Amino acid sequence: MSRALGVDLGTRRIGLALSDPTGTVASPYAVLTRSADRGRDHAAIVAAARETEAATIVVGLPLSLSGRVGPAARATLDEVDELRAAAEAEGLAVETLDERLTTVIAHQGMRAANTKRDARRRDVDKVAAAVMLQSYLDRAR
């Protein structure tokens, strides 16, 4: 397996996580601030994938707790289609993965590590992306 970039598409921020070159361990990578232009946001995601030599972009899909595709997941799937067009033009694959409760898990882990509130607010998106990406990597093994 090669490197993968995990993406948590938020309304204000986009959390990024990165796997190691063997595709075994995911780590928080960066947080992008949303612009008013989704095309620009997608270009930034693709640029991060290229810079880190990721072959796959894994986007978290916010399914409802019942596992159904609700309004948030539909909106994400629409955005993923746009991102996929930009990524595939660069030779990158785009996949989605259920991200239910990743933000909750990220917050719990950061609180357990005694991370200060401001740092939690600043970093939770990339930590949630890492939780989601680790789940993807574990399933691929």
N, C-alpha and C positions, 0 to 999 in steps of 0.2 A: 504494500500500500504506500502511496505517496502522501505528501503533506496536504492537509485540508484546512480551509478557512471556514469557521463557524460564524454565522450572522444572526443577530437578534435585531429584527426590524422594529424599532419603536417609533412612536409618533414624533418625538423630539430628538432622540439619540439612536444611533445604530451601534450595538455592541459587536465587537469582533473578537474571535478566539482563534488560536492557531494550534495545529497539531505539530508534534515533532516530526522529523523526516520519515520515521518508520510508521507513522500513523497509529501510535500507541497511546500517547498522552496529549491531552488538550490543555492549553494554558490561556488565560486571558491575554489579549493582545492590545486592543485599542478601542476607543470610543470615538465615533464620528458624530458631529452635530449635524442634524438634518438641515438641509438647505431648502429653499422654496422650490427647488427643481429636482424631481426624482431622477431624471436622467443624469444630473451631476452627482447625485448620491450613488447611483449605480456605477458610474464611471470611477468613483472613489473606491467602491468595494472591489471592482475588477482590478484597479491599480494596486490595491493592497494584496490581492491574490497574486498578481504578477510579481510584485516586489518580494513576496515571501516564498515564491516558487510553489504555491499551492496549485494543485491540479483540479481540485473540486471545491466548490462553494456549497456549504450546507446551510440552508436557511431554516430557522425555527418556524414551525407552523402552529399558531395558537388555537388549537382545537378546543372546543368546550370541554368541561369536565366529564361530560358523557361520551366524549370522543367524536362528537359530530362536528361538521364544518358549519360554523356559525358566521355571523357578519365579519368578525375580525379575521377569521381564517380565509374567508372569501376575498377580503381586501388584500391579504398577504399573498394569496395565490395569484391575484391579478398583478401585483407588483413583482412576484417571482417570474411571471411570464415576461415582463419587461426586462428584468435583470438577466434572465436566461438569454434573451436575444443579444444583449451586450456582451455577456460572458462567452457565449458560444462563438461569437465573432473573433474572440481572442483564444479559442481552443480550450476553454474551461467548461467543465461540467457543472451543472447546478442541480442540487437535490433538496428535498424538504424532509424535515423530521419533526414529529410531534414534540412540542416544547412545553407541554402542560407542566406547571409548577416549577419551572426552572428558575424564575425570578424569586419565588418563595424560598427555594433551596439555596439560592445565592445569598439572599438576605440572612437566612439562618446561619449559614457557614461564616459569613462575614461578622455577624454578631458574636458567634462562638469564638471567633478569633480576636474579639475585642477591637474590631475595626471601628474607628470613630464615625459618627453619623455623616459628616461631610464627605469622608472618603467612601462610605457605603453608597451615598447618593451619586458620587462621581463615577464609581467603578462597577456598580451593580450590573450594568448592561453587558460589560465584557465578561464578568464572572458568570452571568446567566448564559451567555453565548458559549462559554467554556463547559458549563454543565451539560448543555444540549449537545455540543460537539463530542464530549466524552461519551455520551450515550450512543451517538452515531458510531464512534470508533469501536466501542465495546461490541456493538451489534455486528460490525464488519469482521470481527475476529472469529 
